[in-house]
Amino acid sequence: MIDSYWLEVVQGLLALLVAPGLVGLVRWVKARLQNRRGAPPWQPYFELRKLFQKEAVISKNASWLFRFAPYIVFGSALMVVLLVPLIAAPLPLGGIGDLLVVVYLLLLGTFFLALAGLDPGTAFGGMGASREMTVAAIAEPTIALAIFTLALSAGSTNLGRIVTQTLVDPSIAGSPGRVLAFVALFIVTLAETGRLPVDNPATHLELTMIHEAMILEYSGRYLALIEWAASLKLLIFLSLLANLFAPWGVATEPTLLALGVGIVTWLFKLALLGVIIAVLETRVAKLRLFRVPELLGLSFVLALLAVTSSFLLK
């Protein structure tokens, strides 16, 4: 048996360790699919180490907010990791880890990153911040609606309760409402984590950037924290897709065997979803910016239909 609070520590450390590797895996699979050798999946770890060792160069126009924002962005992502059931459910902090808390913690990081993009007064930072808030204004309600669809069948907005209820009654996993909610949340995942077709994480063409435009002025440890937080955000969204919609393998007892199975299953689900994203990104092109709200509007409609169908098919 493992003490429940130690379980939170283990989950947080696992997420911090796995997140950069998940980004590296997506990059490596994309490279192989494009007949390129590509960097190894562990390359992001070397990049983070290099950034932490470099000196941070800060614009003379930047205020305290510019220095403070990376810690808020990283801290909010880490807090969400402690609330989301990754390898086990329920969690000690699960009592406060409901739908609204997770959504607004994610929005908190986005909000401060947008402020940091505006703070130095550069044109590209302001442009990226404006685009990011446009995406967030549509994406965050979609996240809430998609997970609320699951909450209707579980009778609670608590994420741990949603997981355990699905394990008790697996038949609800294939309901039409859940399928629609999964598709809606998957589209939002691509938008919130800066993936194609919404944003291209591999480009530095200023006129098309969203996330990269906001962090152009960052360097050193500040950039390392933001990049680490971005990889954590991808891990969080893929974990929500994996464990809320298909929670099989999630440990419900704090035993070593159950937790071992939970870790292996979680890593397998993350790798599978990462490969799916890599395959998708080699098959689609980036949308024009004025078409992005249309895609996110589609995800919102799908989430709304998911909630409606869950009410009607109760």
N, C-alpha and C positions, 0 to 999 in steps of 0.2 A: 504493500500500500504506500502511496505517496501523498504527503500532506497537500491539501488542496491549494494552499497559497504557494507552495513550491511549484505546483503545476502551472500557475500563472507565470512564474519566473522562467520555467523551462519553455513554455510556449512563446514568451517574448524573446528569449535568446534564440530559439529556433527560427522565428520569423526574421530576426535581424541577420541571422547567418544565411538563410535560404534566399531571401529577397534578391540580393545582387546576382546570385546564381540563376534565378528564374529569368531575369532580364538577359543574362548571358546566353541561356539556353535558347530563348526566342531568337536572338541575333544569330546564333550559330546555325540553327535549323534554317532560318531564312537564307543564310549564305550558302548552305549546302543545296537548298532547293534552286538557287540561282546559279549553280555550278561554280560557286566561289569557295575558296578554302575557308575564309572567315576566321575570326579570332576564336580561341577556345571559350567554352562556357564560363570558365573562371576568370576571364579577363576583367570583368567589372570589379572584382576584389583588388586587383592590381591598380586599377584606376582610382579607386577610393583611397587606397594607401598613399598613392602619389599625391592626390589632392590634399589629404590631411597633412602631408609633409611640406606643402608649398605655402608660401606667404600669401596672405589675403591682400589684394589691392582694391582699395575702396575709393570711389569717386568723391571728390571734395564737396560735391553737392548733396551727397547722401546724408541722411539724418540717422538718429539712433534706431529708427524703425527698420532701416535697411540691414543693420547688424542683428537686430532682434528677431526678424522674421524667420530666418532659417531654423532657429531653435523652436519657434512655435509650429512651423510646418512639420519638422521632424517629431516633435513631442506629441502633436495631435495624431499623427499617423501611428506612433508607438502606442498611444492610449487606445486607439481603435483596435490594434492587434490584441491588447489585453482583454477586450470586451467581446471580440468575435470568436466563436467556437472553432478553433482550427483542428485540434487533435482530440479534444474532449468536451463534453457537455453534460451537465451544466458546470459553469466556472464560478469561483468565489466572487468575482466582480460581475457575474452575470446578472445580478439583481439590478444593476444600473445600466447594463448593456442592452438596452432595448433599441428598437428601430430608430426613434427620434434622436437619441443620444449619438448613435453611430453616424447618422446622416449629418447632423450639425457639427460634429467633430471634424468630419471630412470637409465640410463647407468652411469651417474655421481656418484650416490650413490653406484652402484655395483663396479665401479672402485676404489673408496676410501675405500670401505670395503675390497676389495682384497689387496690393498696396506697395510691396517692395519693388515691383516692376515700375510703378509710377514714381516712386520716391526720388531716384536720381535725376528725373526730368528728361530722360532720353526719349526719342521718338519711337524707337522699336519697343521699349519697355511699356510705354503707354498703349501702343497698338496691341501688344500681346495681352496686357491686362484687360483691355476692352473685350478682346475676343474670348478670353478665358471666362469672364463673367457672363458673357452671352451664352456660352456653352453651359456654365453652371446653373444659370437661371432656368434652363429647360431640363438639365440632367438630374438635378437634385430632387425635384418633385417626382420624376420618373422612378428614381431609386426608392423613394418612400412608398409609392404606389405598388411597385413590384413586390417589395417585401411585405407590404400590408396584405397583399393577396395571400401570402403564406400565413400571415397572422390570423386571417379569418378562419382558416381550418384548424389552427392550433389554439385559438381562443386567447392569444396573448401576443403582444408585440415584442416580447423577450426573445432574443435570438436562440438562446439555449433551449427554451421551451419549444420553439419551432422545430429545432433539430430532433429533440426527444419525441415529440408528438409524431413526426414523420417516421421515426424508427418504430414506434408503437403501431402505427397504421400506415404501412407502406403503400396501400392502394391509392392514397391521395396524391402520391408523387407524380402519377401520370395523368392527372386531371387536366382538362383544357386550360383552365385558369393558370395553372402552374407552368404549362408549356409556353403560354403567351408571356407570362411574367419572366420566364428564363430568357426568351428572345429579347424582351425589352431591356432587361438588365445587362445582357451581353452587349447590346448596342451601346448602352451607356458606359459600360466598361471600356470599350474602345475610345469613347470620347473623353472620359475622365482621366484615362491614363496616357492620352496623347498618341494613340495608335492610328494606323490607317483604317478607314479612309478619312478620318477627321483631321488628324495631324500626322506628320511624318517625323518620328524620333531620330531619323538618320540624316535629316536635312539641316542645312544652315542657311538656306535661302530666306532672307529676312521677310520678304513679302508674303510668304506662306506660313511662317512660324506662328505657333500659339504659345506652347509651354517654353520653348527655347528662347523666344523673344523676351520673356519676363526675367530670365536668369542670365542674360548676356553680360551683365555687369558684375556677376558674382565670380569669385575665384577662391582658391585655397580651401580651408575648412568649411567656409560657408557654402561653397558649391558642392562639396562632398556631402554635407548634411542634406541639401536639397535633392541631390541625385539619389541618396540612400532613401530619403522619404518617398521619392517617386517610385522606386522599386518596391518599397513597402506598400504603397497604394495599389500597385498592380497585384501584389500578393493578396492584399485584402479583398479586392474585387473578385479575383479568381477563387479565393477561398469561400466567399459568399455564394458564388455560383456553384461550387463543388459541394459544400456542406449543407446549404439550406435546401437545395433542390435534390441532391442525391447524398444524404448523410451517412450512407452505409460505410462502416469502418470507424466512425467516430466513437471514441471510448466513452462509455457511460459509467464506468467504474474506474477509480484511480489505482488500478493494479498495473504492474509492469508489463504483463502480457497484453492487456487491453490497450495500454498507451503505446506499446511497440507497434501493434497492429494499426492503431490510429495514425501514428507518424508515417508508417510506410504507405498506408492508403492515401493520406493527405498529400504526400510527395508525388505519388502516382497521378492523382487527380490534377495537381498543379502542372506536372509535366505534360499530361494529355491536353489540358486547356492551352498551355503555352505553345504546343505544337500546332494546335488548331489555329491559334492567332497567327503563327508564323506562316502557315499555309495560306490563310486568308490574305495576309499582307503581300504575298507574292502573286495573288490573283486579282487584286483590285488596285485601282489608282486613287490618288488623293482627290477628294471632292473639292470643288470650288467653295470658297468660304460662304458665299450666299446660299449654297445648297446644304450646308451643314445643319442649319436650323430645321430644314425639311426632314432630314434623317432623324434628328432628335425629336422632332414633332411626331414622327412615325413611332418612335419608341414610347413616347408618352401615350399615344393612342392605344398601342398594344397593352401597356400597363393598365390603362383605364378599362379596356375590354377584359383584361384578366380579373380585375376587381369585380366588374359587373357579372361576368360568368360565374365567379365564385359565389356571389350572392344568389344568382338564379339557380345554380345547381346544388345548393346546400341540401 
